[in-house]
Amino acid sequence: MEEELWRSVAVYFISFLAIGALDYEGHISIGGFATFVLAFIVTAIHFKLMVGYRKKEFSVLF
């Protein structure tokens, strides 16, 4: 689980940059603070999915 947490740090920065780029280009219109919140939500969803995937993967092996 610690590995997924560290991977999520990278996912947060990538999603923050992607959401910021979409906002800058005008594809979405959100405020400055909402960019941080939306990036956190995307990261939390990614973290939850990956932890669930890892638990299923290891339970099949053992």
PDB file with SEQRES, HELIX, SHEET and CRYST1 records, atoms N, CA, C and O in Angstrom:
SEQRES   1 A   62  MET GLU GLU GLU LEU TRP ARG SER VAL ALA VAL TYR PHE          
SEQRES   2 A   62  ILE SER PHE LEU ALA ILE GLY ALA LEU ASP TYR GLU GLY          
SEQRES   3 A   62  HIS ILE SER ILE GLY GLY PHE ALA THR PHE VAL LEU ALA          
SEQRES   4 A   62  PHE ILE VAL THR ALA ILE HIS PHE LYS LEU MET VAL GLY          
SEQRES   5 A   62  TYR ARG LYS LYS GLU PHE SER VAL LEU PHE                      
HELIX    1 AA1 GLU A    2  GLU A   25  1                                  24    
HELIX    2 AA2 GLY A   32  LEU A   61  1                                  30    
CRYST1    1.000    1.000    1.000  90.00  90.00  90.00 P 1           1          
ATOM      1  N   MET A   1       0.821  -1.188   0.000  1.00  0.00           N  
ATOM      2  CA  MET A   1       0.000   0.000   0.000  1.00  0.00           C  
ATOM      3  C   MET A   1       0.864   1.251   0.000  1.00  0.00           C  
ATOM      4  O   MET A   1       0.472   2.277  -0.555  1.00  0.00           O  
ATOM      5  N   GLU A   2       2.030   1.174   0.614  1.00  0.00           N  
ATOM      6  CA  GLU A   2       2.920   2.331   0.633  1.00  0.00           C  
ATOM      7  C   GLU A   2       3.408   2.662  -0.774  1.00  0.00           C  
ATOM      8  O   GLU A   2       3.571   3.831  -1.122  1.00  0.00           O  
ATOM      9  N   GLU A   3       3.640   1.621  -1.585  1.00  0.00           N  
ATOM     10  CA  GLU A   3       4.060   1.845  -2.966  1.00  0.00           C  
ATOM     11  C   GLU A   3       2.992   2.596  -3.748  1.00  0.00           C  
ATOM     12  O   GLU A   3       3.303   3.500  -4.523  1.00  0.00           O  
ATOM     13  N   GLU A   4       1.750   2.224  -3.545  1.00  0.00           N  
ATOM     14  CA  GLU A   4       0.653   2.901  -4.248  1.00  0.00           C  
ATOM     15  C   GLU A   4       0.526   4.349  -3.796  1.00  0.00           C  
ATOM     16  O   GLU A   4       0.178   5.224  -4.589  1.00  0.00           O  
ATOM     17  N   LEU A   5       0.807   4.599  -2.532  1.00  0.00           N  
ATOM     18  CA  LEU A   5       0.760   5.968  -2.033  1.00  0.00           C  
ATOM     19  C   LEU A   5       1.818   6.820  -2.720  1.00  0.00           C  
ATOM     20  O   LEU A   5       1.538   7.955  -3.107  1.00  0.00           O  
ATOM     21  N   TRP A   6       3.024   6.296  -2.877  1.00  0.00           N  
ATOM     22  CA  TRP A   6       4.083   7.049  -3.561  1.00  0.00           C  
ATOM     23  C   TRP A   6       3.771   7.228  -5.042  1.00  0.00           C  
ATOM     24  O   TRP A   6       4.079   8.269  -5.622  1.00  0.00           O  
ATOM     25  N   ARG A   7       3.166   6.223  -5.653  1.00  0.00           N  
ATOM     26  CA  ARG A   7       2.760   6.375  -7.055  1.00  0.00           C  
ATOM     27  C   ARG A   7       1.680   7.429  -7.188  1.00  0.00           C  
ATOM     28  O   ARG A   7       1.619   8.137  -8.193  1.00  0.00           O  
ATOM     29  N   SER A   8       0.839   7.537  -6.194  1.00  0.00           N  
ATOM     30  CA  SER A   8      -0.238   8.519  -6.232  1.00  0.00           C  
ATOM     31  C   SER A   8       0.285   9.946  -6.182  1.00  0.00           C  
ATOM     32  O   SER A   8      -0.368  10.859  -6.687  1.00  0.00           O  
ATOM     33  N   VAL A   9       1.446  10.151  -5.586  1.00  0.00           N  
ATOM     34  CA  VAL A   9       2.043  11.490  -5.581  1.00  0.00           C  
ATOM     35  C   VAL A   9       2.347  11.907  -7.018  1.00  0.00           C  
ATOM     36  O   VAL A   9       2.083  13.046  -7.404  1.00  0.00           O  
ATOM     37  N   ALA A  10       2.894  11.002  -7.798  1.00  0.00           N  
ATOM     38  CA  ALA A  10       3.168  11.298  -9.203  1.00  0.00           C  
ATOM     39  C   ALA A  10       1.874  11.500  -9.985  1.00  0.00           C  
ATOM     40  O   ALA A  10       1.792  12.382 -10.839  1.00  0.00           O  
ATOM     41  N   VAL A  11       0.866  10.684  -9.692  1.00  0.00           N  
ATOM     42  CA  VAL A  11      -0.425  10.814 -10.370  1.00  0.00           C  
ATOM     43  C   VAL A  11      -1.049  12.169 -10.055  1.00  0.00           C  
ATOM     44  O   VAL A  11      -1.670  12.783 -10.923  1.00  0.00           O  
ATOM     45  N   TYR A  12      -0.891  12.638  -8.820  1.00  0.00           N  
ATOM     46  CA  TYR A  12      -1.439  13.945  -8.448  1.00  0.00           C  
ATOM     47  C   TYR A  12      -0.819  15.051  -9.296  1.00  0.00           C  
ATOM     48  O   TYR A  12      -1.540  15.894  -9.829  1.00  0.00           O  
ATOM     49  N   PHE A  13       0.495  15.059  -9.427  1.00  0.00           N  
ATOM     50  CA  PHE A  13       1.140  16.116 -10.196  1.00  0.00           C  
ATOM     51  C   PHE A  13       0.784  16.031 -11.678  1.00  0.00           C  
ATOM     52  O   PHE A  13       0.592  17.058 -12.328  1.00  0.00           O  
ATOM     53  N   ILE A  14       0.696  14.835 -12.207  1.00  0.00           N  
ATOM     54  CA  ILE A  14       0.333  14.683 -13.615  1.00  0.00           C  
ATOM     55  C   ILE A  14      -1.117  15.118 -13.842  1.00  0.00           C  
ATOM     56  O   ILE A  14      -1.410  15.813 -14.815  1.00  0.00           O  
ATOM     57  N   SER A  15      -2.013  14.718 -12.957  1.00  0.00           N  
ATOM     58  CA  SER A  15      -3.412  15.122 -13.122  1.00  0.00           C  
ATOM     59  C   SER A  15      -3.574  16.624 -12.901  1.00  0.00           C  
ATOM     60  O   SER A  15      -4.401  17.256 -13.559  1.00  0.00           O  
ATOM     61  N   PHE A  16      -2.798  17.205 -11.985  1.00  0.00           N  
ATOM     62  CA  PHE A  16      -2.845  18.646 -11.784  1.00  0.00           C  
ATOM     63  C   PHE A  16      -2.410  19.384 -13.044  1.00  0.00           C  
ATOM     64  O   PHE A  16      -3.046  20.359 -13.448  1.00  0.00           O  
ATOM     65  N   LEU A  17      -1.333  18.923 -13.663  1.00  0.00           N  
ATOM     66  CA  LEU A  17      -0.861  19.554 -14.892  1.00  0.00           C  
ATOM     67  C   LEU A  17      -1.857  19.365 -16.039  1.00  0.00           C  
ATOM     68  O   LEU A  17      -2.092  20.287 -16.821  1.00  0.00           O  
ATOM     69  N   ALA A  18      -2.434  18.183 -16.135  1.00  0.00           N  
ATOM     70  CA  ALA A  18      -3.401  17.923 -17.206  1.00  0.00           C  
ATOM     71  C   ALA A  18      -4.654  18.783 -17.031  1.00  0.00           C  
ATOM     72  O   ALA A  18      -5.151  19.360 -17.998  1.00  0.00           O  
ATOM     73  N   ILE A  19      -5.161  18.868 -15.812  1.00  0.00           N  
ATOM     74  CA  ILE A  19      -6.348  19.681 -15.559  1.00  0.00           C  
ATOM     75  C   ILE A  19      -6.029  21.157 -15.777  1.00  0.00           C  
ATOM     76  O   ILE A  19      -6.843  21.898 -16.326  1.00  0.00           O  
ATOM     77  N   GLY A  20      -4.838  21.581 -15.344  1.00  0.00           N  
ATOM     78  CA  GLY A  20      -4.418  22.958 -15.585  1.00  0.00           C  
ATOM     79  C   GLY A  20      -4.300  23.271 -17.059  1.00  0.00           C  
ATOM     80  O   GLY A  20      -4.671  24.362 -17.492  1.00  0.00           O  
ATOM     81  N   ALA A  21      -3.789  22.333 -17.837  1.00  0.00           N  
ATOM     82  CA  ALA A  21      -3.674  22.539 -19.283  1.00  0.00           C  
ATOM     83  C   ALA A  21      -5.054  22.626 -19.934  1.00  0.00           C  
ATOM     84  O   ALA A  21      -5.278  23.457 -20.814  1.00  0.00           O  
ATOM     85  N   LEU A  22      -5.977  21.766 -19.499  1.00  0.00           N  
ATOM     86  CA  LEU A  22      -7.338  21.827 -20.032  1.00  0.00           C  
ATOM     87  C   LEU A  22      -8.009  23.148 -19.689  1.00  0.00           C  
ATOM     88  O   LEU A  22      -8.738  23.709 -20.508  1.00  0.00           O  
ATOM     89  N   ASP A  23      -7.768  23.641 -18.494  1.00  0.00           N  
ATOM     90  CA  ASP A  23      -8.329  24.925 -18.085  1.00  0.00           C  
ATOM     91  C   ASP A  23      -7.686  26.066 -18.870  1.00  0.00           C  
ATOM     92  O   ASP A  23      -8.375  26.998 -19.285  1.00  0.00           O  
ATOM     93  N   TYR A  24      -6.401  26.001 -19.070  1.00  0.00           N  
ATOM     94  CA  TYR A  24      -5.675  27.040 -19.796  1.00  0.00           C  
ATOM     95  C   TYR A  24      -6.123  27.117 -21.258  1.00  0.00           C  
ATOM     96  O   TYR A  24      -6.266  28.204 -21.818  1.00  0.00           O  
ATOM     97  N   GLU A  25      -6.341  25.955 -21.864  1.00  0.00           N  
ATOM     98  CA  GLU A  25      -6.764  25.908 -23.269  1.00  0.00           C  
ATOM     99  C   GLU A  25      -8.233  26.275 -23.441  1.00  0.00           C  
ATOM    100  O   GLU A  25      -8.673  26.555 -24.556  1.00  0.00           O  
ATOM    101  N   GLY A  26      -8.987  26.277 -22.361  1.00  0.00           N  
ATOM    102  CA  GLY A  26     -10.388  26.661 -22.433  1.00  0.00           C  
ATOM    103  C   GLY A  26     -11.348  25.504 -22.615  1.00  0.00           C  
ATOM    104  O   GLY A  26     -12.534  25.724 -22.860  1.00  0.00           O  
ATOM    105  N   HIS A  27     -10.867  24.276 -22.502  1.00  0.00           N  
ATOM    106  CA  HIS A  27     -11.752  23.128 -22.651  1.00  0.00           C  
ATOM    107  C   HIS A  27     -12.646  22.948 -21.432  1.00  0.00           C  
ATOM    108  O   HIS A  27     -13.781  22.489 -21.558  1.00  0.00           O  
ATOM    109  N   ILE A  28     -12.147  23.305 -20.257  1.00  0.00           N  
ATOM    110  CA  ILE A  28     -12.958  23.325 -19.044  1.00  0.00           C  
ATOM    111  C   ILE A  28     -12.746  24.677 -18.377  1.00  0.00           C  
ATOM    112  O   ILE A  28     -11.727  25.332 -18.597  1.00  0.00           O  
ATOM    113  N   SER A  29     -13.689  25.082 -17.581  1.00  0.00           N  
ATOM    114  CA  SER A  29     -13.588  26.368 -16.908  1.00  0.00           C  
ATOM    115  C   SER A  29     -13.784  26.159 -15.407  1.00  0.00           C  
ATOM    116  O   SER A  29     -14.907  25.991 -14.932  1.00  0.00           O  
ATOM    117  N   ILE A  30     -12.671  26.172 -14.669  1.00  0.00           N  
ATOM    118  CA  ILE A  30     -12.730  26.002 -13.220  1.00  0.00           C  
ATOM    119  C   ILE A  30     -11.804  27.018 -12.581  1.00  0.00           C  
ATOM    120  O   ILE A  30     -10.907  27.554 -13.232  1.00  0.00           O  
ATOM    121  N   GLY A  31     -12.026  27.276 -11.316  1.00  0.00           N  
ATOM    122  CA  GLY A  31     -11.198  28.224 -10.588  1.00  0.00           C  
ATOM    123  C   GLY A  31      -9.867  27.628 -10.179  1.00  0.00           C  
ATOM    124  O   GLY A  31      -9.613  26.443 -10.395  1.00  0.00           O  
ATOM    125  N   GLY A  32      -9.018  28.453  -9.589  1.00  0.00           N  
ATOM    126  CA  GLY A  32      -7.685  28.018  -9.199  1.00  0.00           C  
ATOM    127  C   GLY A  32      -7.689  26.937  -8.137  1.00  0.00           C  
ATOM    128  O   GLY A  32      -6.994  25.931  -8.278  1.00  0.00           O  
ATOM    129  N   PHE A  33      -8.465  27.128  -7.068  1.00  0.00           N  
ATOM    130  CA  PHE A  33      -8.509  26.144  -5.991  1.00  0.00           C  
ATOM    131  C   PHE A  33      -9.185  24.851  -6.442  1.00  0.00           C  
ATOM    132  O   PHE A  33      -8.836  23.765  -5.978  1.00  0.00           O  
ATOM    133  N   ALA A  34     -10.149  24.972  -7.345  1.00  0.00           N  
ATOM    134  CA  ALA A  34     -10.856  23.789  -7.836  1.00  0.00           C  
ATOM    135  C   ALA A  34      -9.926  22.866  -8.604  1.00  0.00           C  
ATOM    136  O   ALA A  34     -10.165  21.660  -8.661  1.00  0.00           O  
ATOM    137  N   THR A  35      -8.877  23.405  -9.192  1.00  0.00           N  
ATOM    138  CA  THR A  35      -7.895  22.577  -9.890  1.00  0.00           C  
ATOM    139  C   THR A  35      -7.213  21.632  -8.915  1.00  0.00           C  
ATOM    140  O   THR A  35      -7.040  20.451  -9.215  1.00  0.00           O  
ATOM    141  N   PHE A  36      -6.824  22.141  -7.746  1.00  0.00           N  
ATOM    142  CA  PHE A  36      -6.198  21.302  -6.724  1.00  0.00           C  
ATOM    143  C   PHE A  36      -7.159  20.220  -6.232  1.00  0.00           C  
ATOM    144  O   PHE A  36      -6.768  19.064  -6.067  1.00  0.00           O  
ATOM    145  N   VAL A  37      -8.406  20.597  -6.003  1.00  0.00           N  
ATOM    146  CA  VAL A  37      -9.407  19.664  -5.495  1.00  0.00           C  
ATOM    147  C   VAL A  37      -9.712  18.588  -6.529  1.00  0.00           C  
ATOM    148  O   VAL A  37      -9.782  17.406  -6.191  1.00  0.00           O  
ATOM    149  N   LEU A  38      -9.894  18.986  -7.788  1.00  0.00           N  
ATOM    150  CA  LEU A  38     -10.200  18.014  -8.835  1.00  0.00           C  
ATOM    151  C   LEU A  38      -9.030  17.060  -9.055  1.00  0.00           C  
ATOM    152  O   LEU A  38      -9.240  15.868  -9.279  1.00  0.00           O  
ATOM    153  N   ALA A  39      -7.812  17.566  -8.994  1.00  0.00           N  
ATOM    154  CA  ALA A  39      -6.640  16.692  -9.120  1.00  0.00           C  
ATOM    155  C   ALA A  39      -6.577  15.714  -7.948  1.00  0.00           C  
ATOM    156  O   ALA A  39      -6.210  14.554  -8.135  1.00  0.00           O  
ATOM    157  N   PHE A  40      -6.928  16.163  -6.749  1.00  0.00           N  
ATOM    158  CA  PHE A  40      -6.948  15.270  -5.589  1.00  0.00           C  
ATOM    159  C   PHE A  40      -8.010  14.191  -5.747  1.00  0.00           C  
ATOM    160  O   PHE A  40      -7.774  13.037  -5.389  1.00  0.00           O  
ATOM    161  N   ILE A  41      -9.178  14.549  -6.280  1.00  0.00           N  
ATOM    162  CA  ILE A  41     -10.245  13.571  -6.477  1.00  0.00           C  
ATOM    163  C   ILE A  41      -9.811  12.512  -7.492  1.00  0.00           C  
ATOM    164  O   ILE A  41     -10.029  11.319  -7.279  1.00  0.00           O  
ATOM    165  N   VAL A  42      -9.202  12.943  -8.584  1.00  0.00           N  
ATOM    166  CA  VAL A  42      -8.708  11.995  -9.584  1.00  0.00           C  
ATOM    167  C   VAL A  42      -7.667  11.068  -8.961  1.00  0.00           C  
ATOM    168  O   VAL A  42      -7.671   9.864  -9.216  1.00  0.00           O  
ATOM    169  N   THR A  43      -6.775  11.630  -8.142  1.00  0.00           N  
ATOM    170  CA  THR A  43      -5.738  10.838  -7.492  1.00  0.00           C  
ATOM    171  C   THR A  43      -6.333   9.851  -6.497  1.00  0.00           C  
ATOM    172  O   THR A  43      -5.884   8.707  -6.420  1.00  0.00           O  
ATOM    173  N   ALA A  44      -7.326  10.272  -5.745  1.00  0.00           N  
ATOM    174  CA  ALA A  44      -7.970   9.382  -4.770  1.00  0.00           C  
ATOM    175  C   ALA A  44      -8.658   8.210  -5.475  1.00  0.00           C  
ATOM    176  O   ALA A  44      -8.602   7.076  -4.999  1.00  0.00           O  
ATOM    177  N   ILE A  45      -9.299   8.482  -6.596  1.00  0.00           N  
ATOM    178  CA  ILE A  45      -9.950   7.412  -7.357  1.00  0.00           C  
ATOM    179  C   ILE A  45      -8.901   6.438  -7.882  1.00  0.00           C  
ATOM    180  O   ILE A  45      -9.081   5.222  -7.805  1.00  0.00           O  
ATOM    181  N   HIS A  46      -7.815   6.970  -8.409  1.00  0.00           N  
ATOM    182  CA  HIS A  46      -6.730   6.120  -8.915  1.00  0.00           C  
ATOM    183  C   HIS A  46      -6.144   5.263  -7.789  1.00  0.00           C  
ATOM    184  O   HIS A  46      -5.914   4.068  -7.973  1.00  0.00           O  
ATOM    185  N   PHE A  47      -5.905   5.869  -6.634  1.00  0.00           N  
ATOM    186  CA  PHE A  47      -5.348   5.144  -5.490  1.00  0.00           C  
ATOM    187  C   PHE A  47      -6.269   4.011  -5.065  1.00  0.00           C  
ATOM    188  O   PHE A  47      -5.812   2.890  -4.844  1.00  0.00           O  
ATOM    189  N   LYS A  48      -7.559   4.293  -4.949  1.00  0.00           N  
ATOM    190  CA  LYS A  48      -8.524   3.283  -4.515  1.00  0.00           C  
ATOM    191  C   LYS A  48      -8.592   2.124  -5.506  1.00  0.00           C  
ATOM    192  O   LYS A  48      -8.634   0.962  -5.101  1.00  0.00           O  
ATOM    193  N   LEU A  49      -8.604   2.434  -6.796  1.00  0.00           N  
ATOM    194  CA  LEU A  49      -8.646   1.384  -7.798  1.00  0.00           C  
ATOM    195  C   LEU A  49      -7.387   0.526  -7.785  1.00  0.00           C  
ATOM    196  O   LEU A  49      -7.472  -0.697  -7.892  1.00  0.00           O  
ATOM    197  N   MET A  50      -6.236   1.147  -7.656  1.00  0.00           N  
ATOM    198  CA  MET A  50      -4.988   0.391  -7.678  1.00  0.00           C  
ATOM    199  C   MET A  50      -4.809  -0.462  -6.426  1.00  0.00           C  
ATOM    200  O   MET A  50      -4.296  -1.577  -6.517  1.00  0.00           O  
ATOM    201  N   VAL A  51      -5.216   0.031  -5.268  1.00  0.00           N  
ATOM    202  CA  VAL A  51      -5.125  -0.769  -4.049  1.00  0.00           C  
ATOM    203  C   VAL A  51      -6.066  -1.958  -4.146  1.00  0.00           C  
ATOM    204  O   VAL A  51      -5.697  -3.067  -3.758  1.00  0.00           O  
ATOM    205  N   GLY A  52      -7.272  -1.752  -4.656  1.00  0.00           N  
ATOM    206  CA  GLY A  52      -8.202  -2.857  -4.850  1.00  0.00           C  
ATOM    207  C   GLY A  52      -7.678  -3.878  -5.841  1.00  0.00           C  
ATOM    208  O   GLY A  52      -7.853  -5.082  -5.654  1.00  0.00           O  
ATOM    209  N   TYR A  53      -7.036  -3.399  -6.893  1.00  0.00           N  
ATOM    210  CA  TYR A  53      -6.463  -4.297  -7.893  1.00  0.00           C  
ATOM    211  C   TYR A  53      -5.334  -5.123  -7.293  1.00  0.00           C  
ATOM    212  O   TYR A  53      -5.243  -6.325  -7.544  1.00  0.00           O  
ATOM    213  N   ARG A  54      -4.485  -4.494  -6.513  1.00  0.00           N  
ATOM    214  CA  ARG A  54      -3.365  -5.218  -5.895  1.00  0.00           C  
ATOM    215  C   ARG A  54      -3.862  -6.267  -4.899  1.00  0.00           C  
ATOM    216  O   ARG A  54      -3.310  -7.365  -4.825  1.00  0.00           O  
ATOM    217  N   LYS A  55      -4.904  -5.930  -4.132  1.00  0.00           N  
ATOM    218  CA  LYS A  55      -5.436  -6.902  -3.170  1.00  0.00           C  
ATOM    219  C   LYS A  55      -6.018  -8.105  -3.891  1.00  0.00           C  
ATOM    220  O   LYS A  55      -5.829  -9.238  -3.450  1.00  0.00           O  
ATOM    221  N   LYS A  56      -6.718  -7.879  -4.988  1.00  0.00           N  
ATOM    222  CA  LYS A  56      -7.275  -8.991  -5.752  1.00  0.00           C  
ATOM    223  C   LYS A  56      -6.158  -9.802  -6.384  1.00  0.00           C  
ATOM    224  O   LYS A  56      -6.239 -11.029  -6.450  1.00  0.00           O  
ATOM    225  N   GLU A  57      -5.129  -9.132  -6.844  1.00  0.00           N  
ATOM    226  CA  GLU A  57      -4.022  -9.824  -7.491  1.00  0.00           C  
ATOM    227  C   GLU A  57      -3.301 -10.746  -6.506  1.00  0.00           C  
ATOM    228  O   GLU A  57      -2.985 -11.887  -6.843  1.00  0.00           O  
ATOM    229  N   PHE A  58      -3.044 -10.264  -5.314  1.00  0.00           N  
ATOM    230  CA  PHE A  58      -2.339 -11.065  -4.328  1.00  0.00           C  
ATOM    231  C   PHE A  58      -3.221 -12.148  -3.727  1.00  0.00           C  
ATOM    232  O   PHE A  58      -2.713 -13.206  -3.357  1.00  0.00           O  
ATOM    233  N   SER A  59      -4.513 -11.920  -3.618  1.00  0.00           N  
ATOM    234  CA  SER A  59      -5.378 -12.951  -3.062  1.00  0.00           C  
ATOM    235  C   SER A  59      -5.520 -14.128  -4.016  1.00  0.00           C  
ATOM    236  O   SER A  59      -5.776 -15.248  -3.573  1.00  0.00           O  
ATOM    237  N   VAL A  60      -5.363 -13.904  -5.298  1.00  0.00           N  
ATOM    238  CA  VAL A  60      -5.430 -14.991  -6.274  1.00  0.00           C  
ATOM    239  C   VAL A  60      -4.161 -15.839  -6.187  1.00  0.00           C  
ATOM    240  O   VAL A  60      -4.219 -17.057  -6.354  1.00  0.00           O  
ATOM    241  N   LEU A  61      -3.025 -15.210  -5.928  1.00  0.00           N  
ATOM    242  CA  LEU A  61      -1.767 -15.925  -5.888  1.00  0.00           C  
ATOM    243  C   LEU A  61      -1.632 -16.799  -4.642  1.00  0.00           C  
ATOM    244  O   LEU A  61      -0.991 -17.848  -4.693  1.00  0.00           O  
ATOM    245  N   PHE A  62      -2.225 -16.382  -3.532  1.00  0.00           N  
ATOM    246  CA  PHE A  62      -2.037 -17.121  -2.280  1.00  0.00           C  
ATOM    247  C   PHE A  62      -3.288 -17.783  -1.823  1.00  0.00           C  
ATOM    248  O   PHE A  62      -3.293 -18.444  -0.784  1.00  0.00           O  
TER     249      PHE A  62                                                      
END                                                                             
